Amino acid sequence: MRRYRVAIVAPAAIIGEGIATILRRGGEADVVLIERSLGDILPRLRGADVDMLIVDTALLRTTELGEEYSDIVVVALQTSLYDAEVARRMTHAITLYTAEEDILRTLSQAIDAPSEASAHESHELSDRERDVLILVAKGFTNKEIASELSISPHTVISHRKNIVHKTGIRSVAGLTVYAVLNKLIDSEQL
């Protein structure tokens, strides 16, 4: 594995420095820039010869990366619940709750992934994944979901893994909030 150069954009210094510390401990990445806004970092990206940009999804809502940065791998940093449009645009994402080893694995996969493959990967939930997510949000167990949808428990587990991969959310509480915010379920149904 080759070493790669990373820039981090996070509005909170503690988050930016925390991710930098994790990357330094991992030993595969050199953190070359840390800024609090995209406007501050974009002019410096080219001169820093950056391979990867880790950026808070809240900042991506207002600023788009231009074509001149198309060779830089962008990894979303989810620090709050984000809208579905931002999630669909991002191939790789980490959250504040992602374990250190998972952060390192996600970034390693992102830097090694061919850019063509990332353009075709979808973050939209399939109809069946939405069905599973709704039942998870309602508090159903895997076995109960399997019975309700007439599928095997193993299929439920596969759908749940896909949901976690696509949303970046691992906890039942987080998935419940996601389902409510994306109008998949009414909070009155909980």
Residue frames as a rotation matrix with the C-alpha (Angstrom) as fourth column:
MET 1
0.583 0.812 0.000 0.00
0.812 -0.583 0.000 0.00
0.000 0.000 -1.000 0.00
ARG 2
-0.353 -0.696 0.625 1.38
0.667 -0.656 -0.353 3.36
0.656 0.292 0.696 -0.99
ARG 3
-0.521 0.138 -0.842 1.26
0.659 -0.562 -0.500 6.37
-0.542 -0.815 0.202 1.29
TYR 4
-0.062 0.549 0.834 -1.30
0.830 -0.436 0.348 8.99
0.554 0.714 -0.429 0.37
ARG 5
-0.949 -0.314 -0.038 -1.64
0.299 -0.849 -0.436 12.69
0.105 -0.425 0.899 1.14
VAL 6
-0.102 0.978 -0.180 -4.81
0.951 0.149 0.271 13.88
0.292 -0.144 -0.946 2.86
ALA 7
-0.873 0.047 0.486 -6.50
-0.146 -0.975 -0.168 17.25
0.466 -0.218 0.858 3.37
ILE 8
-0.448 0.725 -0.523 -9.26
0.891 0.414 -0.189 17.57
0.080 -0.551 -0.831 5.98
VAL 9
-0.737 0.333 0.588 -12.06
-0.209 -0.940 0.270 20.15
0.642 0.076 0.763 6.05
ALA 10
-0.100 0.706 -0.701 -14.12
0.866 0.408 0.288 20.22
0.489 -0.579 -0.652 9.24
PRO 11
0.301 0.276 0.913 -15.71
0.020 -0.959 0.284 23.31
0.954 -0.067 -0.294 10.80
ALA 12
0.941 0.008 0.339 -14.76
-0.338 -0.075 0.938 22.12
0.033 -0.997 -0.067 14.29
ALA 13
0.129 -0.989 -0.065 -11.03
-0.890 -0.087 -0.448 22.00
0.438 0.116 -0.892 15.05
ILE 14
-0.174 -0.196 0.965 -11.45
-0.782 0.623 -0.015 19.08
-0.598 -0.757 -0.262 17.44
ILE 15
0.742 0.489 0.459 -12.94
-0.098 0.757 -0.646 16.93
-0.663 0.434 0.609 14.66
GLY 16
0.833 -0.474 -0.284 -10.28
-0.381 -0.120 -0.917 17.83
0.401 0.872 -0.280 12.10
GLU 17
-0.101 -0.928 0.360 -7.45
-0.951 -0.016 -0.309 17.23
0.292 -0.373 -0.880 14.55
GLY 18
0.133 0.234 0.963 -9.07
-0.633 0.768 -0.099 14.01
-0.763 -0.596 0.250 15.79
ILE 19
0.965 0.223 0.137 -9.24
-0.027 0.608 -0.793 12.54
-0.260 0.762 0.593 12.29
ALA 20
0.520 -0.844 -0.127 -5.66
-0.606 -0.260 -0.752 13.67
0.602 0.468 -0.647 11.63
THR 21
-0.140 -0.557 0.819 -4.50
-0.965 0.261 0.012 11.88
-0.220 -0.789 -0.574 14.78
ILE 22
0.532 0.406 0.743 -6.24
-0.254 0.914 -0.317 8.66
-0.807 -0.020 0.590 13.73
LEU 23
0.983 -0.150 -0.107 -4.64
-0.078 0.189 -0.979 8.85
0.167 0.971 0.174 10.28
ARG 24
0.217 -0.961 0.174 -1.19
-0.859 -0.272 -0.434 9.52
0.464 -0.055 -0.884 11.69
ARG 25
-0.057 -0.187 0.981 -1.51
-0.773 0.630 0.075 6.51
-0.631 -0.754 -0.181 14.00
GLY 26
0.817 0.459 0.350 -2.62
-0.134 0.741 -0.658 4.38
-0.561 0.491 0.666 11.04
GLY 27
0.001 -0.997 0.073 0.68
-0.017 0.073 0.997 5.12
-1.000 -0.002 -0.017 9.34
GLU 28
-0.146 -0.044 0.988 -0.51
0.897 0.416 0.151 5.08
-0.418 0.908 -0.021 5.70
ALA 29
0.549 0.480 0.684 -1.52
0.730 -0.674 -0.114 8.73
0.406 0.562 -0.721 5.31
ASP 30
-0.699 -0.660 -0.275 0.22
0.714 -0.665 -0.220 12.06
-0.037 -0.350 0.936 5.56
VAL 31
0.509 0.842 -0.179 -2.14
0.837 -0.532 -0.127 14.82
-0.202 -0.085 -0.976 6.67
VAL 32
-0.486 -0.783 0.387 -0.92
0.866 -0.492 0.092 17.88
0.118 0.380 0.917 4.78
LEU 33
-0.782 0.286 0.553 -3.77
-0.194 -0.956 0.219 20.36
0.592 0.064 0.804 5.27
ILE 34
-0.370 0.770 -0.520 -6.50
0.929 0.304 -0.211 20.95
-0.005 -0.561 -0.827 7.84
GLU 35
-0.934 0.150 0.324 -8.94
-0.090 -0.977 0.192 23.80
0.345 0.151 0.926 7.34
ARG 36
-0.691 0.719 -0.074 -12.34
0.187 0.079 -0.979 24.82
-0.698 -0.691 -0.189 8.61
SER 37
0.392 0.850 -0.352 -13.94
-0.255 -0.268 -0.929 25.71
-0.884 0.454 0.111 5.26
LEU 38
0.415 -0.184 0.891 -13.75
0.793 0.553 -0.256 24.62
-0.446 0.813 0.375 1.63
GLY 39
0.955 -0.011 0.296 -13.15
0.153 -0.837 -0.525 28.21
0.254 0.546 -0.798 0.59
ASP 40
0.618 -0.765 0.182 -9.94
-0.688 -0.414 0.596 28.24
-0.381 -0.494 -0.782 2.64
ILE 41
0.083 -0.630 0.772 -8.63
-0.096 0.766 0.636 24.91
-0.992 -0.127 0.003 1.41
LEU 42
0.786 0.323 0.527 -9.52
0.415 0.356 -0.837 24.84
-0.458 0.877 0.146 -2.31
PRO 43
0.862 -0.489 -0.136 -6.81
-0.454 -0.623 -0.637 27.30
0.226 0.611 -0.759 -3.41
ARG 44
0.082 -0.887 0.454 -4.20
-0.958 0.056 0.282 25.29
-0.276 -0.458 -0.845 -1.49
LEU 45
0.673 0.275 0.687 -5.15
-0.241 0.959 -0.147 21.81
-0.699 -0.067 0.712 -2.74
ARG 46
0.956 -0.290 -0.040 -3.17
0.038 0.259 -0.965 21.84
0.290 0.921 0.259 -5.99
GLY 47
0.274 -0.914 0.299 0.05
-0.689 -0.404 -0.602 23.08
0.670 -0.041 -0.741 -4.42
ALA 48
0.035 -0.214 0.976 -0.19
-0.932 0.346 0.110 20.46
-0.362 -0.913 -0.187 -1.69
ASP 49
-0.508 -0.206 -0.837 -0.43
-0.661 0.716 0.225 17.54
0.553 0.667 -0.500 -4.16
VAL 50
-0.418 0.478 0.773 -3.35
-0.747 0.303 -0.591 16.02
-0.516 -0.825 0.231 -2.25
ASP 51
-0.949 0.099 -0.298 -4.66
-0.089 0.825 0.558 12.51
0.301 0.557 -0.774 -3.04
MET 52
-0.277 0.861 -0.426 -7.71
0.815 0.446 0.371 12.60
0.509 -0.245 -0.825 -0.75
LEU 53
-0.734 0.191 0.652 -10.02
-0.378 -0.912 -0.157 15.26
0.565 -0.362 0.742 0.67
ILE 54
-0.487 0.619 -0.616 -12.07
0.841 0.522 -0.141 14.41
0.234 -0.587 -0.775 3.75
VAL 55
-0.885 0.202 0.419 -14.85
-0.161 -0.978 0.131 16.99
0.436 0.049 0.899 3.96
ASP 56
-0.743 0.668 -0.033 -17.80
0.114 0.077 -0.990 17.56
-0.660 -0.740 -0.134 6.26
THR 57
-0.516 0.598 0.614 -21.02
0.855 0.310 0.417 16.90
0.059 0.739 -0.671 4.32
ALA 58
0.409 0.676 -0.613 -22.56
0.697 -0.665 -0.268 20.10
-0.588 -0.318 -0.743 5.70
LEU 59
-0.149 -0.559 -0.816 -19.96
-0.185 -0.795 0.578 22.07
-0.971 0.237 0.015 3.73
LEU 60
-0.891 -0.201 0.408 -20.69
0.310 0.388 0.868 20.18
-0.332 0.900 -0.283 0.51
ARG 61
0.069 0.992 0.108 -24.26
0.875 -0.008 -0.484 21.49
-0.479 0.128 -0.868 0.46
THR 62
0.729 0.259 -0.634 -23.10
0.109 -0.958 -0.267 24.97
-0.676 0.125 -0.726 -0.46
THR 63
0.159 -0.771 -0.617 -19.88
-0.855 -0.420 0.304 24.43
-0.494 0.479 -0.725 -2.41
GLU 64
0.975 0.101 0.197 -19.17
0.019 0.849 -0.528 22.06
-0.221 0.519 0.826 -5.27
LEU 65
0.003 -0.997 0.084 -15.69
0.063 0.084 0.995 20.83
-0.998 0.002 0.063 -6.14
GLY 66
0.450 0.130 -0.884 -14.71
-0.767 -0.451 -0.456 21.87
-0.458 0.883 -0.103 -9.65
GLU 67
0.984 -0.058 -0.169 -13.46
-0.072 0.737 -0.672 19.68
0.163 0.674 0.721 -12.50
GLU 68
0.269 -0.961 0.059 -9.87
-0.563 -0.207 -0.800 20.66
0.781 0.182 -0.597 -11.72
TYR 69
-0.339 -0.352 0.872 -10.13
-0.932 0.253 -0.260 18.55
-0.129 -0.901 -0.414 -8.55
SER 70
0.597 0.725 -0.344 -11.61
-0.776 0.631 -0.016 15.44
0.205 0.276 0.939 -10.23
ASP 71
0.138 -0.615 -0.777 -8.48
-0.127 0.767 -0.629 13.37
0.982 0.185 0.027 -9.54
ILE 72
-0.769 -0.335 0.545 -8.79
-0.548 -0.094 -0.831 13.88
0.330 -0.938 -0.111 -5.77
VAL 73
-0.430 0.606 -0.669 -10.70
0.525 0.771 0.361 11.17
0.735 -0.196 -0.650 -3.88
VAL 74
-0.471 0.372 0.800 -13.41
-0.657 -0.753 -0.037 12.82
0.588 -0.543 0.599 -1.78
VAL 75
-0.570 0.297 -0.766 -14.55
0.599 0.789 -0.140 11.10
0.563 -0.539 -0.627 1.41
ALA 76
0.145 0.732 0.666 -17.63
-0.171 -0.645 0.745 12.46
0.975 -0.222 0.031 3.16
LEU 77
-0.897 -0.311 -0.313 -17.41
0.282 0.143 -0.949 13.18
0.340 -0.940 -0.040 6.87
GLN 78
0.059 0.992 0.115 -20.86
0.242 -0.126 0.962 12.94
0.968 -0.028 -0.247 8.38
THR 79
-0.923 -0.378 -0.064 -20.97
0.173 -0.261 -0.950 15.04
0.342 -0.888 0.307 11.56
SER 80
-0.555 0.830 0.054 -24.74
-0.481 -0.268 -0.835 15.42
-0.679 -0.489 0.548 11.58
LEU 81
0.041 0.640 0.767 -27.75
0.558 0.623 -0.549 14.03
-0.829 0.451 -0.331 9.80
TYR 82
-0.718 -0.368 -0.591 -27.39
-0.267 -0.637 0.723 14.96
-0.643 0.677 0.359 6.17
ASP 83
0.254 0.906 -0.339 -29.81
-0.715 -0.060 -0.697 15.13
-0.651 0.419 0.632 3.30
ALA 84
0.527 0.061 0.847 -30.22
0.242 0.945 -0.219 12.30
-0.814 0.321 0.484 0.83
GLU 85
0.988 -0.155 0.007 -28.81
-0.044 -0.324 -0.945 14.32
0.149 0.933 -0.327 -2.10
VAL 86
0.280 -0.938 0.207 -25.40
-0.957 -0.289 -0.016 14.66
0.074 -0.194 -0.978 -0.43
ALA 87
0.078 -0.222 0.972 -25.42
-0.460 0.857 0.233 10.97
-0.885 -0.465 -0.036 0.51
ARG 88
0.825 0.307 0.474 -26.16
0.236 0.575 -0.783 9.92
-0.513 0.758 0.402 -3.09
ARG 89
0.849 -0.517 -0.114 -23.20
-0.398 -0.482 -0.781 11.90
0.349 0.708 -0.614 -4.42
MET 90
0.086 -0.876 0.475 -20.68
-0.996 -0.058 0.074 10.32
-0.038 -0.479 -0.877 -2.06
THR 91
0.350 -0.060 -0.935 -19.13
-0.348 0.918 -0.189 6.92
0.870 0.391 0.301 -2.62
HIS 92
-0.233 -0.523 -0.820 -17.13
0.664 0.531 -0.527 6.74
0.711 -0.667 0.224 0.62
ALA 93
0.276 0.382 0.882 -18.20
-0.384 -0.797 0.465 8.14
0.881 -0.468 -0.074 3.97
ILE 94
-0.572 -0.358 -0.738 -17.22
0.596 0.436 -0.674 8.09
0.563 -0.826 -0.036 7.63
THR 95
0.510 0.762 0.398 -19.12
0.148 -0.534 0.832 9.41
0.847 -0.366 -0.385 10.64
LEU 96
0.006 -0.448 0.894 -18.31
-0.841 -0.486 -0.238 10.64
0.541 -0.751 -0.379 14.11
TYR 97
0.482 0.300 0.823 -19.28
-0.769 0.596 0.233 7.17
-0.420 -0.745 0.518 15.32
THR 98
0.806 -0.255 -0.534 -17.13
-0.231 0.696 -0.680 5.16
0.545 0.672 0.502 12.90
ALA 99
0.850 -0.524 0.048 -14.56
0.203 0.411 0.889 3.06
-0.486 -0.745 0.456 14.75
GLU 100
0.291 -0.835 -0.467 -10.90
-0.630 -0.535 0.564 3.94
-0.720 0.130 -0.681 14.19
GLU 101
-0.575 -0.551 0.605 -10.11
0.041 0.719 0.694 0.72
-0.817 0.424 -0.391 12.33
ASP 102
0.197 0.733 0.651 -13.18
0.832 0.227 -0.507 1.24
-0.519 0.641 -0.565 10.11
ILE 103
0.791 -0.016 -0.612 -12.07
-0.197 -0.953 -0.230 4.80
-0.580 0.302 -0.757 9.30
LEU 104
-0.202 -0.966 -0.159 -8.66
-0.605 -0.005 0.796 3.53
-0.770 0.257 -0.583 8.24
ARG 105
-0.502 0.079 0.861 -10.21
0.480 0.854 0.201 0.70
-0.719 0.515 -0.466 6.20
THR 106
0.592 0.797 0.117 -12.71
0.585 -0.325 -0.743 3.06
-0.554 0.509 -0.659 4.48
LEU 107
0.620 -0.415 -0.666 -9.98
-0.517 -0.855 0.052 5.53
-0.591 0.312 -0.744 3.54
SER 108
-0.494 -0.817 0.297 -7.71
-0.334 0.494 0.803 2.75
-0.803 0.297 -0.517 2.30
GLN 109
-0.176 0.533 0.827 -10.53
0.750 0.617 -0.238 1.37
-0.637 0.579 -0.509 0.14
ALA 110
0.784 0.516 -0.344 -11.33
0.230 -0.757 -0.611 4.86
-0.576 0.400 -0.713 -1.15
ILE 111
0.227 -0.780 -0.583 -7.76
-0.701 -0.546 0.458 5.57
-0.676 0.305 -0.671 -2.22
ASP 112
-0.719 -0.544 0.433 -7.45
-0.172 0.743 0.647 2.14
-0.674 0.391 -0.627 -3.90
ALA 113
0.123 0.873 0.471 -10.87
0.455 0.373 -0.809 2.17
-0.882 0.314 -0.351 -5.59
PRO 114
-0.721 -0.294 0.628 -10.93
0.691 -0.233 0.684 2.82
-0.055 0.927 0.371 -9.33
SER 115
-0.818 0.375 -0.436 -12.67
-0.232 -0.909 -0.346 6.11
-0.526 -0.182 0.831 -10.04
GLU 116
-0.656 0.605 -0.451 -14.97
-0.508 0.088 0.857 4.54
0.558 0.791 0.249 -12.67
ALA 117
-0.502 0.467 -0.728 -16.38
0.575 0.809 0.122 2.04
0.646 -0.358 -0.674 -10.17
SER 118
-0.725 0.209 -0.656 -17.16
0.545 -0.409 -0.732 4.76
-0.422 -0.888 0.183 -7.66
ALA 119
-0.841 0.421 -0.340 -19.16
-0.523 -0.795 0.308 6.71
-0.141 0.436 0.889 -10.23
HIS 120
-0.448 0.691 -0.567 -21.52
-0.338 0.457 0.823 3.78
0.828 0.560 0.029 -10.75
GLU 121
-0.743 0.151 -0.652 -22.15
0.596 0.592 -0.542 2.88
0.305 -0.792 -0.529 -7.11
SER 122
-0.102 0.814 0.572 -25.56
-0.009 -0.576 0.817 3.98
0.995 0.078 0.066 -5.87
HIS 123
-0.983 -0.185 -0.015 -26.41
0.026 -0.057 -0.998 5.20
0.184 -0.981 0.061 -2.40
GLU 124
-0.250 0.961 0.116 -30.14
-0.906 -0.274 0.322 5.03
0.342 -0.024 0.940 -2.96
LEU 125
-0.638 0.124 0.760 -31.92
-0.411 0.780 -0.472 2.39
-0.651 -0.613 -0.447 -0.98
SER 126
-0.877 0.404 -0.259 -33.75
-0.024 0.503 0.864 -0.25
0.479 0.764 -0.432 -2.96
ASP 127
0.020 0.970 0.241 -37.46
-0.634 -0.175 0.753 -0.78
0.773 -0.168 0.612 -2.31
ARG 128
0.536 0.162 -0.829 -36.72
0.340 0.857 0.387 -3.88
0.773 -0.489 0.404 -0.23
GLU 129
-0.543 -0.778 -0.318 -34.02
0.673 -0.176 -0.719 -2.04
0.503 -0.604 0.619 1.76
ARG 130
-0.652 0.403 0.642 -36.55
-0.488 -0.871 0.051 0.69
0.580 -0.280 0.765 2.50
ASP 131
0.440 0.845 -0.303 -39.03
-0.320 0.463 0.827 -1.96
0.839 -0.267 0.475 3.69
VAL 132
0.187 -0.473 -0.861 -36.38
0.755 0.630 -0.182 -3.44
0.628 -0.616 0.475 5.99
LEU 133
-0.803 -0.535 0.263 -35.36
0.290 -0.735 -0.613 0.01
0.521 -0.416 0.745 7.25
ILE 134
-0.185 0.826 0.532 -38.97
-0.617 -0.519 0.591 0.88
0.765 -0.219 0.606 8.12
LEU 135
0.693 0.460 -0.554 -39.35
0.056 0.732 0.679 -2.32
0.718 -0.502 0.482 10.13
VAL 136
-0.251 -0.841 -0.479 -35.99
0.787 0.111 -0.607 -1.73
0.564 -0.530 0.634 11.87
ALA 137
-0.773 -0.020 0.635 -37.20
-0.167 -0.958 -0.234 1.75
0.613 -0.286 0.737 12.80
LYS 138
0.248 0.949 0.195 -40.40
-0.620 0.000 0.785 0.22
0.745 -0.315 0.588 14.20
GLY 139
-0.053 -0.387 0.920 -38.28
-0.987 0.163 0.012 -1.99
-0.155 -0.907 -0.391 16.47
PHE 140
0.911 0.387 -0.145 -38.66
-0.410 0.889 -0.202 -5.33
0.051 0.244 0.968 14.69
THR 141
0.143 -0.856 0.497 -35.96
-0.356 0.424 0.833 -7.97
-0.924 -0.296 -0.244 15.16
ASN 142
-0.640 -0.447 -0.625 -34.28
-0.740 0.143 0.657 -9.63
-0.204 0.883 -0.423 12.17
LYS 143
-0.925 0.321 0.206 -36.45
0.328 0.945 0.001 -12.72
-0.194 0.069 -0.979 12.66
GLU 144
-0.058 0.953 -0.296 -39.64
0.432 -0.244 -0.868 -10.63
-0.900 -0.178 -0.398 12.84
ILE 145
-0.061 -0.046 -0.997 -38.62
-0.710 -0.700 0.075 -8.67
-0.701 0.713 0.010 9.72
ALA 146
-0.925 -0.333 -0.186 -37.97
-0.370 0.669 0.644 -11.94
-0.090 0.664 -0.742 7.88
SER 147
-0.630 0.755 0.183 -41.40
0.639 0.638 -0.431 -13.24
-0.442 -0.154 -0.884 8.83
GLU 148
0.104 0.689 -0.718 -43.15
0.085 -0.725 -0.683 -9.96
-0.991 0.011 -0.134 7.95
LEU 149
0.071 -0.164 -0.984 -41.50
-0.857 -0.514 0.024 -9.72
-0.510 0.842 -0.177 4.50
SER 150
0.883 0.286 0.373 -41.49
-0.138 0.917 -0.375 -13.49
-0.449 0.280 0.849 3.79
ILE 151
0.506 -0.817 -0.276 -37.70
-0.442 0.029 -0.896 -13.61
0.740 0.576 -0.346 3.36
SER 152
0.454 -0.405 -0.794 -34.96
0.672 0.741 0.006 -15.45
0.586 -0.536 0.608 5.23
PRO 153
0.884 -0.192 -0.426 -33.20
0.262 -0.552 0.792 -13.91
-0.387 -0.812 -0.437 8.24
HIS 154
-0.108 -0.977 0.182 -29.95
0.733 0.045 0.678 -14.09
-0.671 0.207 0.712 6.24
THR 155
-0.140 0.148 0.979 -31.51
0.870 -0.454 0.193 -11.92
0.473 0.878 -0.065 3.54
VAL 156
0.890 0.455 0.016 -32.58
0.370 -0.745 0.555 -9.43
0.265 -0.488 -0.832 6.20
ILE 157
0.484 -0.793 -0.371 -29.00
0.412 -0.168 0.896 -9.28
-0.772 -0.586 0.246 7.47
SER 158
-0.368 -0.606 0.706 -27.75
0.908 -0.071 0.413 -8.67
-0.200 0.793 0.576 3.91
HIS 159
0.304 0.561 0.770 -30.24
0.667 -0.702 0.249 -5.85
0.680 0.438 -0.588 3.45
ARG 160
0.945 0.032 -0.325 -29.22
0.286 -0.563 0.775 -4.33
-0.159 -0.826 -0.541 6.78
LYS 161
0.017 -0.999 -0.041 -25.55
0.673 -0.019 0.739 -4.44
-0.739 -0.041 0.672 5.77
ASN 162
-0.323 -0.072 0.944 -26.43
0.894 -0.351 0.279 -2.66
0.311 0.934 0.178 2.51
ILE 163
0.718 0.647 0.256 -28.42
0.493 -0.733 0.468 -0.05
0.491 -0.210 -0.846 4.43
VAL 164
0.685 -0.548 -0.480 -25.47
0.354 -0.326 0.877 0.63
-0.637 -0.770 -0.030 6.75
HIS 165
-0.308 -0.840 0.446 -23.11
0.828 -0.005 0.561 0.83
-0.469 0.542 0.698 3.77
LYS 166
-0.171 0.305 0.937 -25.34
0.817 -0.488 0.308 3.25
0.551 0.818 -0.166 1.89
THR 167
0.765 0.547 0.341 -26.31
0.265 -0.749 0.607 5.48
0.588 -0.374 -0.718 4.82
GLY 168
-0.301 -0.931 0.207 -23.17
-0.005 -0.215 -0.977 5.23
0.954 -0.295 0.061 6.96
ILE 169
-0.075 0.390 0.918 -25.43
-0.944 -0.323 0.061 4.77
0.320 -0.862 0.393 9.99
ARG 170
-0.685 -0.312 -0.658 -24.96
-0.165 0.947 -0.276 1.68
0.709 -0.081 -0.701 12.18
SER 171
-0.962 0.269 0.042 -27.23
0.006 0.176 -0.984 2.19
-0.273 -0.947 -0.171 15.20
VAL 172
-0.384 0.908 0.168 -30.95
0.913 0.346 0.217 1.42
0.139 0.237 -0.962 15.27
ALA 173
0.213 0.452 -0.866 -31.59
0.610 -0.754 -0.243 4.86
-0.763 -0.476 -0.437 16.76
GLY 174
-0.524 -0.504 -0.687 -29.64
-0.216 -0.702 0.679 6.54
-0.824 0.504 0.259 13.96
LEU 175
-0.950 0.216 0.224 -31.46
0.296 0.411 0.862 4.51
0.094 0.885 -0.455 11.31
THR 176
-0.074 0.967 -0.244 -34.78
0.974 0.018 -0.225 5.43
-0.213 -0.255 -0.943 12.92
VAL 177
0.073 0.023 -0.997 -33.93
0.137 -0.990 -0.013 9.13
-0.988 -0.136 -0.076 12.74
TYR 178
-0.873 -0.437 -0.219 -32.80
-0.181 -0.128 0.975 8.66
-0.454 0.891 0.033 9.13
ALA 179
-0.675 0.677 0.294 -36.12
0.728 0.549 0.410 6.97
0.117 0.491 -0.863 8.26
VAL 180
0.232 0.780 -0.581 -38.12
0.803 -0.490 -0.338 9.79
-0.548 -0.388 -0.741 9.86
LEU 181
-0.122 -0.362 -0.924 -36.08
-0.102 -0.922 0.375 12.58
-0.987 0.140 0.076 8.27
ASN 182
-0.937 -0.249 -0.245 -36.34
-0.270 0.071 0.960 10.96
-0.222 0.966 -0.134 4.84
LYS 183
-0.223 0.972 -0.075 -40.11
-0.932 -0.235 -0.277 10.53
-0.287 0.008 0.958 5.29
LEU 184
-0.656 -0.021 -0.755 -39.98
-0.344 0.899 0.273 6.75
0.672 0.438 -0.597 5.08
ILE 185
-0.267 0.555 -0.788 -41.91
0.837 0.539 0.096 6.53
0.478 -0.634 -0.608 8.32
ASP 186
0.244 0.428 0.870 -44.02
-0.157 -0.868 0.471 8.96
0.957 -0.251 -0.145 10.29
SER 187
-0.752 -0.605 0.263 -42.75
-0.323 -0.010 -0.946 9.61
0.575 -0.796 -0.188 13.83
GLU 188
-0.064 0.823 0.564 -46.28
-0.998 -0.040 -0.054 8.82
-0.021 -0.566 0.824 15.04
GLN 189
0.654 0.311 -0.690 -45.79
-0.462 0.886 -0.039 5.21
0.599 0.344 0.723 13.88
LEU 190
-0.357 -0.896 -0.263 -42.92
-0.232 0.358 -0.904 4.64
0.905 -0.262 -0.336 16.30
